[in-house]
């Protein structure tokens, strides 16, 4: 599987470890930055680029997921979710990492590098990558509604106060 990674200065060391870990597990890893430590860097472009690459790969039929890091993971998740077709989930324990994939078919995981040890973050990513989407009808339906709203601003047969 191809894994796209984007971070900021707070996640840079985690990113390097995760890249080595995922490569050792046989994944193809694409690093979207940053290349070096800058305490005032701006994470949105790194995370957006990683998220966009995931969507492009998936549209081309390439099995692909994304991993974004930051101090809390919140801004990185928000940035990734600005990309049409991305479902980025903030994971902080085994259940949230697995359910992001199983129920939401999330294609990007966000992690707070200052919130977890390196071992915890590695486990979160492994759980996320290894958990398949359930394809249960209710989850498929809900994801389709999100995609419809993302594209049209409405959800058929639903009231959306926009």
N, C-alpha and C positions, 0 to 999 in steps of 0.2 A: 504494500500500500504506500502511496505517496502522502507524506505528512508535511504540511506547510506551517512554518513557525514564524511568529512575529512577537516582539517584546519591546521593552524600553530598558533604561539603565537598571531598574530594580530587578528585572528578570534576566539580565544578560548572562550571569553565571549559571543560573538554572537552565537557560536555553542551551548553553554549550554542553552541559551534562546530558540534557534530554536528547539533544541531537546525537551524541555518542551512543546513548542507551538505545534509541530507536533504530539507529543504523545497525547496531549489533544484533537487534531483533529481526533484521532483514528488511526494514522499511527504507524507502527512498526519502530523504529529508531535504527540504528546500528551505533555506534560511532567508527570510525577508527583512532582516535587520533588527537592530543596528549592528554595524560591524565592529564598533569599538565603544568603550564606556564614555558617556557624556551625561553628567548629572542633570542637565537641563534639556535633554532631548525631548522630542514630541512623538509619543507613541502612536497617534492615530494613523499615520501613513503606513507604518510597519504592520499594524494589525489589519488595516483595510487591504493592503497588498496581499497579505497571507490569506485573508478571507476571500478576496476576489479570485485568487488562484485556485482555491478549493472549488468555487462555483464553476470556473472555467473547466477544470479537470472533470468534475462530475458531469457537466454538460457534454463533454467529449467522451464520456464513458470510462474515464480513468477513476479507479477506486482511490478516493482521496479524503482526508480530514485535515483540520487545522488545529493548532495549539497557539494560544496567545497568553502572554504573561504580563504582569505589571505588579506594582506594589500591592494593590488590593484585588486586581483583576476586573474591577468594575468598569473603569474607563476603557479597558481593552475589549471587554465584552460589548459595551455600547458601540465602540468604533466598528467592530466586526459586524455587528447587527445592522449597520447602515448599508451594508452591501446586499443588494437584492439577491435573494436565494439563500442567504445565510441564516442559520438558526444556531446562534452561539449561546452556550449555557455556562454560567459561572458554577464551578464545582468546588465543593469544600469537604466532601466526604465520599465514601464508597457509594452510598445510595444516590447522591445527586449526580455523580459521574456516570453511573450505570443507567439511571432513569433518563438522563439527558438523551442517551442513545435509544434505549428501549421504548420509551413513550413518545419522545419528541423528535426522533431521528436527527438530533443535533449534529451538525457537521463541523462545528468548531467548539472547542473547550477553552474556557478562560480560567486562569488560576492566579491567585494572589501570591506572588513570590515571597512577600513579607509575612504571609499568613501561615505558611507551611514549611516544614523541613524539606530538604531535597528528596529524601526518601518518600515522604508523603506525596509530594508533587508527582514524583515518578509513578507511584502507585495509582494516583488519580488518572493520569494519562493512560496508563496501561488498562485500567478498568474501562475507561471511555472507549478506547480503540477496540478492545476485545468484545465489547457488548454489542450484539446485533440489534437492529430495529425489530420490533415485534410483529409489525404488519397487522396488528389488530385493527379491525374496522374503525373503532372509535378514535384511535390515534391517527390513522390515515385520514379520516374525515376532518379532524381538528387541524392537522397540518395543511390540508387542502384549503380550509377556511382562512388560515393565516396567509397562505400564498395568494389566494384570491384577493384578500384585502390589500396585500402588499402591491398587487398589480392594478387593482381597480378602485380601491378605496371603499369597497362595499363587500358584503357577504350575502349572497343570494338567500332569500327567505329568512333573513335575520335582521334585527334592528341594530344598526351601528350608529351611534350618536357622534357623527364626525363634523 
